[in-house]
Amino acid sequence: MPTTSSFISAFHRSLLIEHPWCAEKKKQKMVQPLNKNIQEGDNPDLTSERLTSTFNTNDMAAQIWGSEKRARRRREISAKIAQMPELHDSKPLPFMTREEKIMESARKLTILTEKMGQIIDPTDPAELYHLNNEVLGLEGNPMALHGVMFIPALSAQASDEQQAKWLPRALRREIIGTYAQTELGHGTNLQNLETTATYDLATQEFVLHTPQITALKWWPGNLGKSSNYAVVVAHMIIKGKNYGPHPFMVQLRDEKTHEPLPGITIGDIGPKMAYNIVDNGFLGFNKYRIPRTNLLMRHTKVEADGTYIKPPHAKINYSAMVHVRAYMLTGQAIMLASALNIATRYSSVRRQGQIDKSQPEVKVLEYQTQQHRLFPSIARAYAFQFAGAETVKLYEHVLKEMKSGNVSLMADLHALTSGLKSVVTYQTGEGIEQARMACGGHGYSMASYISEIYGVAIGGCTYEGENMVMLLQLARYLVKSAALVKSGQSSQLGPLVAYLGAKSEPTSLIDRIPNAGFTEYVKTFQHVAKRQTLKAAEMFFGLMEKGEKREIAWNKCSVELNRASRLHTRLFIVEAFVRRVNEIADIRIKEALTDLLHLHVNYELLDIASYALEDGFLSASQLDYIRDQVYLYLGKIRPNAVSLLDSWEFSDIELRSVLGRRDGNVYENLFKWAKSSPLNKTDVLPSVTQYLKPMMEKARL
Ligand SMILES: Cc1cc2nc3c(=O)[nH]c(=O)nc-3n(C[C@H](O)[C@H](O)[C@H](O)COP(=O)(O)OP(=O)(O)OC[C@H]3O[C@@H](n4cnc5c(N)ncnc54)[C@H](O)[C@@H]3O)c2cc1C
């Protein structure tokens, strides 16, 4: 007979044995973590960060990548790549020589050429970009310029007939091409490029020539060793008249042997700060002949008799530059977010020191200084991504307008992208370097991979237009706009500079109007950008009125002008962020991004506060308020910090960082990584046997 107590315990046990249907129901009811990156075996310090997420990371990914479908496709592509070991690095890139890296990259590239269709939709540039980032990585590849510059240059500048001849071959990868513009002596000042293409009427050929060392093409990516064709920019001379720089399609190497063709001197320019899988090259021509029909003739034409036909309007040439610069913003945002992802994950598993001496060592992410180092850059990464997406949309709109004959907007967009390219690349570099330092000693190790990200990202400060020069281009547009304001023609201002003609309040109302959203912040950014633009323009006009030559006056004002350009650009970035947050319907995502936006506007305003203090637009007490807001939002973002970066959904394959591993198991993997160093293959290095050992032995005698 069962006793009462044994009956009760049997009853209790029966409660624990669930019907399978009940178990399933319970599972469904169990709250799933909002961060979708948690797996068994992860470092608990990282898991605890993920458990505090206030939003679903998949939903945030949809915001970052533009749609739920895009984000899902990225995940699917990453999952496929994870299953294809032939597409993984055969060993960590930092342990390879440059030659090995180039070989490894070419190996993967050929597999990709075969299998691309199984992994992505090759006609979708976003999928292609993601595939490249994962498999080939940011150090470049032997065809990096082929897709980014060569094919776009042919698409934009070759005539239909020329495209029919070259584009299919380029797309099938029968030929590899690049874009060769910069020379040893000149990059920025295109008018003084020295390579010439002189038309020979008798043979109907252009004769390419680099008359001296400074005329050598220098820097073009993949020019040195990989490409067999290039779009080469050279001064076109017909019957003694120089028509300025024009693009020509040029075969550089024999298609069968890949040997340079006679009349061509070509090679690699040597190792660089980073991006070393790309063979940036030099190129010289010795009276090298190409057919007349190799001048890219979509816009400009040269007839057989040497008659030159001008492009219908100069602004057409802007469009390719605007296109590349608009897309660069996303690339920079990705690099910034990658470095921050590494640093923030690592900061969650790195314990060092105590805040409260009675408590255990804290995660370094607890330190306010660490948060201040990382979180404003997280906000910038999002801001750049949103500004980039908006710019690409604007570009597509302007392109449509151009096709129907309205070219006026292209100048506005060209000015904007010049500023964005400059501000974004600079601040990205700043943010990545802070991320590296935030990782302490291990940040300096190539195991973090942050130094490579930094090296690649800051290349963007120079290529596609040197940053200072880009800001000055924007300044030209701002000065023209200021002249309109000065002459009472504000109604003619373009939409991106309309604020220059608007009336502004005497002082900022930040902290004065409760629940004003971001309006007062935007007004403050507008005020400082407007004031600096009008001030710099006035300085320029004033010097000219005093009789200074235009160019001299311009140079004397250029620091002030560039300040105006930066402020104008930073205003656009803030506005784009505000517009994006206002559009969001998902309440959790909106809340998290609103916090980030609060941090952004306050941090950025503090950074440029001197402009607003100068004329008393902001008061000292408002500055204190802004500072307090920064600290408040550092704290609010803290529980979401890891999730805000997890949401970019970079795989471990793509990040290539031991410190930034998804699972947070850093220490054991750092040790494994170090042990795999080629130096550790042997206990005694030849350098010791040959030099150090004899030296020590000699000293001991
Ligand atoms: C990683 C990388 C990849 C590249 N890839 C390519 C490629 O594929 N194809 C290609 O053709 N080129 C390429 N380049 C070259 C690049 O486009 C040029 O280096 C760039 O345009 C800057 O020109 P520069 O080197 O002549 O600099 P410079 O013009 O000599 O700049 C030196 C300094 O002078 C200042 N300066 C110059 N002009 C002015 C001015 N008018 N007003 C005020 N300041 C001025 C600049 O601000 C800068 O501080 C690449 C460069 C890098 C770093």
The ligand as a Gaussian input file, in Angstrom:
#p B3LYP/6-31G(d) Opt

LIG

0 1
 C       44.307000      52.967000     -51.566000
 C       44.336000      53.822000     -52.793000
 C       43.763000      53.346000     -53.966000
 C       43.793000      54.107000     -55.135000
 N       43.255000      53.601000     -56.280000
 C       43.323000      54.322000     -57.431000
 C       42.811000      53.792000     -58.668000
 O       42.289000      52.680000     -58.709000
 N       42.924000      54.529000     -59.797000
 C       43.506000      55.754000     -59.778000
 O       43.596000      56.378000     -60.831000
 N       43.997000      56.294000     -58.626000
 C       43.921000      55.610000     -57.461000
 N       44.412000      56.135000     -56.286000
 C       45.016000      57.457000     -56.295000
 C       44.131000      58.518000     -55.663000
 O       42.990000      58.722000     -56.437000
 C       44.939000      59.804000     -55.468000
 O       46.003000      59.510000     -54.592000
 C       44.065000      60.915000     -54.921000
 O       43.217000      61.402000     -55.912000
 C       44.875000      62.072000     -54.332000
 O       45.726000      62.606000     -55.270000
 P       47.280000      62.816000     -54.971000
 O       47.847000      61.523000     -54.549000
 O       47.840000      63.484000     -56.159000
 O       47.320000      63.771000     -53.730000
 P       47.768000      65.277000     -53.740000
 O       46.798000      66.036000     -54.576000
 O       49.197000      65.403000     -54.069000
 O       47.538000      65.635000     -52.226000
 C       48.571000      65.985000     -51.289000
 C       48.061000      67.101000     -50.368000
 O       47.829000      68.267000     -51.147000
 C       46.559000      68.803000     -50.872000
 N       46.006000      69.428000     -52.083000
 C       46.138000      69.025000     -53.362000
 N       45.460000      69.837000     -54.179000
 C       44.876000      70.774000     -53.419000
 C       44.036000      71.889000     -53.682000
 N       43.642000      72.199000     -54.907000
 N       43.630000      72.628000     -52.639000
 C       44.002000      72.320000     -51.379000
 N       44.784000      71.276000     -51.070000
 C       45.223000      70.517000     -52.077000
 C       45.714000      67.615000     -50.434000
 O       44.650000      68.041000     -49.608000
 C       46.736000      66.767000     -49.682000
 O       46.761000      67.208000     -48.342000
 C       44.395000      55.388000     -55.114000
 C       44.953000      55.875000     -53.921000
 C       44.922000      55.111000     -52.768000
 C       45.531000      55.643000     -51.498000

